[in-house]
């Protein structure tokens, strides 16, 4: 990209109104309609809008069937306000896994990548050390990136978390500090339950005997009343690994089904453990096999894709009794549909009823990376910092577009103009898709909106309910753990074989049994394949935090 002529002004630019308590000290007053402003501080390197158009190439992801970022009204509005034009180099989400290495290693790189959640820590560190991704720490200043710099000053742990093991910052994050903590949760068909077990209190954890009796009644009592044996007592997706969400009640915390934590590793107090090697894992698998052998689990649980599971969840005949979903929208057939209710985790007698707390997974470290091809990092990073402005971050996180779904008031509060309706043909053109978003959303900013989006209206009460069942000792590994390039490569080698072997055994044992007979040899093989080395490595990183 050609280096452009810029105005050297006595105004610090890109600094936008935070207008809320807890905002970084570097924030300044912003225009209430657009969320952009000029800062009243000493001279800075950039002043928006530019006197001449600047152009950058940015590589990113577009969801299959979704509009291009070139059509996104949020980006088009930023271009109008800044005079910065972006040529988007897009890869389809469905092709990303196979094309990632080629895209990141291409000879003709874009100026930057926006790849929220789609590059690993090890890839960021590796490409950074090789010079493909440039060092960013010297640009995160109140003059160049006032919004991000302010947040990192207020939250030094965030700065630590985005700093690679070699001491450099090669990527910028997206952070939702208001996010859900329970991830997907258990739902039960309350109408079926009322028919088959009238005295059952769905607000209390069921013991395993009661739960099996409930599933059995779902299977045999025709609770949907259509005269067909089409009821599915319990179903999950994710090739069966989503069963692992229930592992907490067996005294383990298998994180393989948790977002961004697919390692099977967890913390028991301050001790790193490998879930598939624990006795609680064996008991968990034996219990699942017992339910499977009695026909109480969906026969497609290990083979169906998300579309197949979704079709079952919204089947108007109501064929599912017990399942997990992220929120009501996964199964609701109308706004007032209350067929399913959230139910607590199970009481196994092995451990307290426990559900996995995933509060740390909404810290996406590798969101923005600048490449060695970028000739003007200061300008591009100043432009990127606009996304970290609170009002812009609120829009990006919640998919609400200024003037269409939401507006900013003179007193710094936000008013919802209309709810998002994804059935409208143009609704998906307002904001970037999830993998092209850059934001930091804090509770202080979010509290300023009068009407919360439906996802928050539904999820936060659920979080409050499920928080009663978060363990005081069992937890996911913190996202602040960042392996060196060398260790990351070794972990990848270990995990390639370990994960495949563990998932193969898991599916076989749940569907056909045999875990007791094979357990000792299985644990020995895991050790030989590097499981103990993984535990020791992560323990050393955790101890060093």
N, C-alpha and C positions, 0 to 999 in steps of 0.2 A: 504494500500500500504506500502511496506517495505521502511523505510528510507534508502536512498542510501548514499554511501560515495561520498563527493564532494571535488573538488579542491578548496582550499582557495588561491586565486590568488591576485596579486597586480594589477589586471585589473578589472575595472568595466565592467560587461558584460550585454548583452541584450541591450546595448545602441546603437542605430542605427542612420544612417545618416538622418538628417532632410533635409539638403541641400536646404533649401528654406527660404525666409525671414519670419519672424514672428515665427520661430520654438522655442521651449522651450530652455532655456539657458543650460539645462543639456544634450543636444544632442551633439554627437561627430561624427567624420568621420566614414563612413561605406563602406563596400565593394560594389562597384557599380553593381555587377552582382546579388548578392543574397539579399542585404538589411540587412545583419547582420555584426557585427563587435565587436571588443573588445574596451572598453572605456579606455581612458588614464587618469584615475583618481585614487584616493586612493582605497585600497583593498575593494572588495565587496564580497558578499557571494556566488556568482555563476560565473562559467566560462564555456561558451559554445564553442565547443562541450564538453559534459561531458566525463570523462574518462571511466565511466561505464554507461550502459543504465539505465535510470530511467523510471518508468512506472506509469501512472495515469489513472484512470477511469473517464470519463467525460460523463454525461448525456446530451443529446441534442435532437433535432428534425430533422427528415428527411422528406422531402416532399414525398407524395405518388407518387410512380413510379420513384423517383429520385435516383441517386446513393448514396450509403452509404458514410458517412464521412471517412470510412476506405479506400475508393478508391480515395478520393480527393487529387489531385496532390499538392495543396497548403499545406495541412497538411503533406503529405509525404515528401515534400521538407523541411519543418520545422523539421521533425524528422531526416532527414539526416544531417542537419546543427547543430542540438542541441544534438542528441542522447537521446531525450525524446520521448518515445513511448506512444501513447494514445490508450486505449481500449475504443471504443465508445459504450455507452449504449443508443440506439436510440429508440425514440417513433415516430410513424407515426403522421404526422400533423393532419390527419383526426380523430385520436383517442385521441389527446391531451386533449381536453376538458373533456372527460369522465375519462381519466386516470391521469390527472394532480395531483389530491389530493393524489392518491395512490403512484405515482412516487416520489413526494416531501416528503411524509411521510414514505417511505419504511424503514424497519429496516436496510437493507444493502444498504446504500447510496453510490453513487459514490463520488470521491474526489471533484468534482465540477459539476456545471451545466452551460451550455451556452444556454440561452433561450431568445434570443433577442425579446422583445416585448410580450412575452407569459406568464409572471408573473406580477401580479399587484403590485403596491406600497404596498398595505396592506398586501399582501402575503409575500413580501420581509421583511417588518417590523415584521410581526408575526413570521415567521420562524427564523428571526434573533434574536428576543427577546427570543425565545424558545431555542436558541443555535444550531438549525439545520444549519443555515448559520452563519459563523464566522465573527467576526469583522475584517475589512480589513484596517482601517485607518493607523495603525502602519506599514503596509507593503508598503504603497504608498510613497516611499522615492526615492531620486535620486540614491541610491545604489541598490534597489531591482526593482523598476519600474520607471526608469529614464524618459521614454517617457510620461507615464501618469502623473507622478509627475510634469513634466515640464509644461504640458498643464494645470493642475489644478492650478499651481502657476500663470500662465499667465491669466487664466480665473477663478478667485475665485468664480464667480457665478456658474460655473459648479460644483465646489466642494460643494457648498451649496446645489445644486440641487440633488446630490447623497447622501447627508447626511440625514439619517432617523430622524424622530422627536425626538428620544431618544438620538441624538447626535452621533450615530455610522454610519459607512459606511458598509453595508452588501452586496452591489452589485456594479459592475462596469458598465459603460455605453458604448453604441455605439452612436456616434454623427456625423452627417453630417452637417457641418456648411456651406456647399455650396448648400444645397438642394433646391428643388422647394418650392414655396410659395403658389401656386394656387391650388394644388391638381388637382382633375378632373375639367375640364372646358367645357363650352358649345360649341358644334359644330353644324353647320347647313350645309345642302346639298346646296352648292352654285349653282349647275347646276339647281336644282329644283327652288331655289329662283329666279334665273335669268329668268326662264320661266314664273313664275306666278306673279311676282312683279318686273318688269324690272327696276324700279327706286329706288328699295330698296338699301340703303347703309348698308351693313352688318358690316361695321367697327364702326357703331354708335349704341348706345342702342336703341332698339325698345320699343315703348310704348305698353301697353297691348292690345290696339285695333289693332295696326298693327301686333303684334305677333299672335293674334287670327286669323286675316285675313290670315296670312301666313300659319298657320296650317290648316285652312279650305281649302285653295287652294291646299295644299299638299294632303289632303284627297280626294278632289273631281275632280282634274284636270288630273289624271293619269300622273304625271310628269316623272315617269320612262318609260313611253311609251310602256308598255308591254300589254296593253289592259285588265289588271286585276285590280281589286280594292284591291290591296295588300299593298298599301302605309300605313305606320304607321307614323302619323305626329310627335309624341313625345313619346319617351320611356325612361325608367330608370330601374335600377335594385334595389337590396338591399331591397326587400319587400316594395318598395315604399318610404322608408325613404330617398332615394337619391334625391327626390324632395326637401328636406330641404336645399340642396345646393343653392337653389334660394331664400332662406328666407331673405337674407340680404337686398334685395330691398324692403322688406316690413317692414323695421325698426327693425328687430329682427335678432338674430344670433343663430339659433338652431344648436348646434354642434353635434347632434346625428349621423350625417352621416360623420363627420370629423374623420380622423384617430386619435386614442388614446384620443379622447375627447368626447366620446359618453355619455354625461351627460345631454343634453338639457340646460346646464347652459352656460352663457356667461357674458361678461363685457360690460356695457354701461358706458363708462368713467371709473370711479372707483367703480361703483355699480354693484354688482352681480345680475343677473336676471335669471328667469326661463322662457325659451321661450314659452312653451305650455300654459302659463297663460297670455300672453300679447295680447293686442288687435290686434297687427300686425299679430300674428299667426292666429287669427280668420279670418282676411281678406285674408290672404294667402290661408287658407284651402277653403274658399268660392270661391276664384278665381279658384283654382284647380278643385273644384266640377263643376263649370260652364264649364270648358274645357272638363271634363270627360263626362258630360251629353250630350255634342255635338259630342262625338266620336272622340275627338282630342288627346286623350291619349291612349296609348297601353293598351288593356284590360288585358294584362298579367303583367302590371307594378308591381302589388302587389303579384304576385305568381311566376314569372319566376326566375330561378337561373342565376348565372353569365354566365354559358355556353350557355343558351338559348339566353340571351341578346347579347352575343358575336357573336353567329351565325347570328343574325339579322344584326349586325353591319358590318359583312363581306359578307353578301349575295350578290352574283354578280349581282342580279337583282336590287340592291340598293332600299331597301324598307323603309329605315328610313329617315325622314326629319330633325329632331332635336333631339339631344341626348347629353350626356356628356361622355367624355373619359379622360383618364389620358394623353394620347398623340396620335399622328397619327398612331402608330403601331396597335392600337386597331381596326382600320377600313381600313387602307390602303391595297389594293390588290397588289400593286407593289411599287417600290421605287419612282416612279414619279406620283403616284396617288394623285391628289389634289381635289378629289370630295368634301370633307368637309373642311370648314374653321372655325377657332375660331371666335366666335361672342361675344360681350360684354354682361354683365348681363342686365336685363330688367329695363326699366324706368317706375316704377309703379305710379309715382305721389305721393306716400306715403312717400318714402325716396329716396335719391339719388341712382342711379344704384350701387349696392354693391355686391362684391364677397368675400367669406370668405378667409382670409389670414391664412394659416396653417403652417407658417414658424417655429413654435415652436414644431411641432410634430415629428421631426426627432431626438429628444433627447430620446433615449431608455435607461431608467435608469436601469432596471433589466436585464442586458445582461449576466453578469458573477457573479455567486455566488459560493463560496467555502463552503464545508460542514464540519461538525465536524469530518468526517472520514479522512480528508486530514492530513497526518502526516508531510508534508513538504510544507507549504504554501509559503515559500520564493522561493523555486525552481519553483513551479507551477506558481506563480504570475510573476516571472522573465520570464518564458516561454510565458505567456499570454501577457506580455508587448511587446513582439515582434510584435504582431498584431497592436499595437498603433504606431509603427514606420511609418513615413509618406508614404514611398513607399509601404509597406505592406498594410497600410490602404487604399491607393489608389486602390490597386489590389482588396482588399476585397470589397470595396464599389462599384466599377465599374465592377467587375467580369472579370477583365483583368489579365491574368497570365503572370508572368515574363518569357520572352523568347519565348512566344507564341503569345501574343497579344500586349505586351508592353515591353520596355527595358529602363533601366536607363543609362543615358549618363554620361561621366566623369565630365561634368559641372553641374550635379545635375538636368538636365532636363529629361523629359521622352518622348520617341518616340513610337508612335503606330506602331506595326508591321503588324497587320491586325485587321479588325473589327470582333467583335463577330458574329458568325453565328450559331444560336441555332438549325438550321436544321442539323448541323453536329452531327453524333452520339456520339462523345466523348466530345462535347463542355461542357456539364454539369458536367464533371468529374474534371475540372480544379479548381473550387472554391467551397467553402461550399455554401449550400443554405442560403437564407436570415436569417433564424432563428438561424444559427450557426455561424454568422459573428460577429467579434469584430473589431471595427475601430474607429478612429477619423480622419475625413477628413476635412481639412481647405481650405479656398479659396487660400491660398498661395501655398499649395501643388498642388491643382488642376490646378492652373495656369501654372504649370511647364510642363503639357502635351501638346504636339503640336497639336494633333487631338483629339478633345473631343468625347466621346462615343455618339451614336445617341440619347440616352435619354436626354443628356444635350444640344445637338445641337437643339433638338426640344423644350425642356421644358423652357430653360432660356429666349428665345425671348417671349414665351407665358407668362411667369412670368412678364416680363417687361411690356407687353401689359396689363395684368390683374391688375398689381399693381396700375394702374390709378384708379381702382375701389375698392381698399381697403379702408375701413372706418377709419376715424380718431378717432372714438369713440367706435365702436363696435369691439370686439375681443374675441378670445377664452380665457379661463382661463389659466394662465401661468402654464407650467409643473413643475415649482419650488414648487407649492403647493403640500405638502405631508402630508396626514392625519395620525394621530396617529392610532395605532392598534385598539383602542376602537372606535374612530370615524369612521374608515374605515369599521368596522363591522356593525355599525349602518347605514352608508350610503348604504352598500350593501343590508341591510334589506329594507330600504326605496325604493331603486331603483328597486328591484325585482318586486314589485307590481306596482310602478309608471310607469316604462317603459312599462310593458305589457298593462296597462290600456290606456296609452297615445297612443301607436301604434295601439291598437284596435280601439280607437275612431278616430284616424287620417285616417285609411283605410276606416272606415265606412262612415265618413263624406265626404271624397273625392269621394267615389263611389256612395253614396246614399243621401248625404246632411243631413240637420238637425242640423247643428252646432249652428245656431242662437237660436233655441228653447232650446237647451241643454246646452248652454254655461255657464250660471250662476251656474247651479247645478254642472257642470263639474269642474269649478274653485274651488268651495267650496269643492268638493271631493278631488281634488289635495291637497288642504291645509290640509284636514283631514288625508290624506295619508302620509304627511310629507314633501311636497314640500317647504313650508315656512321654515321648520327646515333646509332643505338642503341649501336653499339660505342663511339663517343666519349663518350656520356653515361655508360655503365657504367664506362668507363675512369676517368672523373673521379671517380665515386663510389668505385671501388676504390682509387684513389690517395689518397683522403682518409681511408681507414680508419686 
